[in-house]
């Protein structure tokens, strides 16, 4: 799953830490192999035209096609570099949302008063998870699949309950 529970150790570290990121189906090394394979496949028909003036007429179109594939995959890759970090201490809870184009957003609340909600019939995102506290409601893991959000909600509910019970002792 594209999220990970971190087990923080040491003084002044949160009791619970969660990192979330969008799913990556194409790694950087596979990106290089894909572009290399695309160039190879595109160049095969051009071998027939070696020495012909038609080659020079078709070459710019093949270069535009490979450049377009490169740009589209690279743009998709860069737009998926979102990272969300949720940290829970007994007395506070923070969410850092880092987006490559939209910048950094920060939210903080008291875990005892934070309301964790899931909306299974949300108009935009099924199983939409929100955290509400300090008069502000923020979304969590909107880029995850609906099944992953349902599992995450259950896990986060258990972790939040554990921290709330620990703070009451």
Secondary structure as the mmCIF struct_conf table of DSSP 4:
data_model
#
loop_
_struct_conf.conf_type_id
_struct_conf.id
_struct_conf.beg_label_comp_id
_struct_conf.beg_label_asym_id
_struct_conf.beg_label_seq_id
_struct_conf.end_label_comp_id
_struct_conf.end_label_asym_id
_struct_conf.end_label_seq_id
STRN STRN1 UNK A 3 UNK A 6
BEND BEND1 UNK A 10 UNK A 10
TURN_TY1_P TURN_TY1_P1 UNK A 11 UNK A 12
BEND BEND2 UNK A 15 UNK A 15
STRN STRN2 UNK A 16 UNK A 21
BEND BEND3 UNK A 25 UNK A 26
HELX_RH_AL_P HELX_RH_AL_P1 UNK A 28 UNK A 47
TURN_TY1_P TURN_TY1_P2 UNK A 48 UNK A 51
BEND BEND4 UNK A 52 UNK A 52
HELX_RH_AL_P HELX_RH_AL_P2 UNK A 53 UNK A 79
TURN_TY1_P TURN_TY1_P3 UNK A 80 UNK A 80
STRN STRN3 UNK A 83 UNK A 88
BEND BEND5 UNK A 90 UNK A 91
STRN STRN4 UNK A 93 UNK A 99
TURN_TY1_P TURN_TY1_P4 UNK A 100 UNK A 102
STRN STRN5 UNK A 103 UNK A 109
TURN_TY1_P TURN_TY1_P5 UNK A 111 UNK A 113
STRN STRN6 UNK A 115 UNK A 119
TURN_TY1_P TURN_TY1_P6 UNK A 120 UNK A 121
BEND BEND6 UNK A 123 UNK A 125
TURN_TY1_P TURN_TY1_P7 UNK A 126 UNK A 127
STRN STRN7 UNK A 128 UNK A 133
TURN_TY1_P TURN_TY1_P8 UNK A 134 UNK A 135
STRN STRN8 UNK A 136 UNK A 140
TURN_TY1_P TURN_TY1_P9 UNK A 142 UNK A 143
BEND BEND7 UNK A 144 UNK A 144
HELX_RH_AL_P HELX_RH_AL_P3 UNK A 146 UNK A 168
#
